[in-house]
Amino acid sequence: MVMSGIRVVEDRQDAPKRPMTARQLASLIGVSQSAVSRAFTPSSSISPKLRERILKSAREIDYHPNAIASMLTKQKTNIVGVVVSDVRNPFYPVLIEHLIRELQKVGLQSLMFYVTPGARIEEQLVAIRTYNVDAVVVIAATILPESELAWATQGRKAVLLTRQGEENLTTICCDNAAGSRAIVDHFHEIGCQKIGYVAGLTKSGVGFARHNAFVTRLAELGMRLAGTVSEESYSYDAGWRGALELSKEKPDAIYFASDILALGGMDALRREKGISIPDDIVVAGFDDIEMASWPNYDLTTYKQPISKLVAETIGCLVSDKKVTNIHIAIPGELIVRTSSSRK
């Protein structure tokens, strides 16, 4: 309002308050500004008692750190871009959840980039370059061209998790060949001779490794290949179709390249063909998803070491060393269940 030519500015109660800074909070409670910063960084070195004191004071005065300002100051975002594709396969959501949880434990946040299976990926690869992420983790069964991945991750640490075959990028995966050999050895031990195989993405490095080790081990043990069905998809429906196709060859056993394929295959054999598992045909999968242990399936499978895979990935991301062209294959574990139990 204006009084006698003098403008009076009223104190508006709804006017936004300027947020308190870390320096002001530190001065208020008598600690250093760096202590305040460490208190809000999960992986930093600070005593539990001091951290709780700072966080308690921050809650009381409604202080929270400004992440954007910190990024601009340090020119570091502490954000990891996570590229995912085949989230319909139950194995991947569990892996992604574990990765995100472990990233947060070391003070890193995730930004998801979803690549629709079968779609063009150029836009998402451009987005990775656009967003100022510090590192990239690719968890995608979709076949992504190595040259384009290298371009998208240029200047950033990058890990291809559960992938293999890309020679010039860092890959961390389960030992897929060892898994296939373990399953064939198990089939051999229980007396199976004629084995069928339902593949997922045969053109991917992982798909090739599982299939190649499978047929090689069959030959080494003098076992017969009943046939291979390539569905180019890790899905329940693909497993259903593959099992029905292979059943025409009357195999002793069927090895499915993933658990979700195996679940679809088991249901198809039982419902469409009246086949008893394991009395007529024994079945094994790969991954050890939660549903594999359900009583209706009780599926023999090769368990992927998720905790170790994620730990290796985190180690690469937080390492001070340059991470390029590293290839790590971690052995899993054969889990024998009723689907392949023959007395």
Secondary structure by P-SEA (a helix, b strand, c coil): cccccbbbbccccccccccccaaaaaaaacccaaaaaaaacccccccaaaaaaaaaaaaaacccccaaaaaaaaccccbbbbbbcccccaaaaaaaaaaaaaaaaabbbbbbbbbccccccaaaaaaaaaccccbbbbbccccccaaaaaaaacccccccccccccccbbbbbcaaaaaaaaaaaaaaaacccbbbbbbcccccaaaaaaaaaaaaaaaaacccccbbbbcccccaaaaaaaaaaaccccccbbbbccaaaaaaaaaaaaacccccccccbbbbbccccccccccccccbbbbcaaaaaaaaaaaaaaccccccbbbbbbbbbbbbccccccc
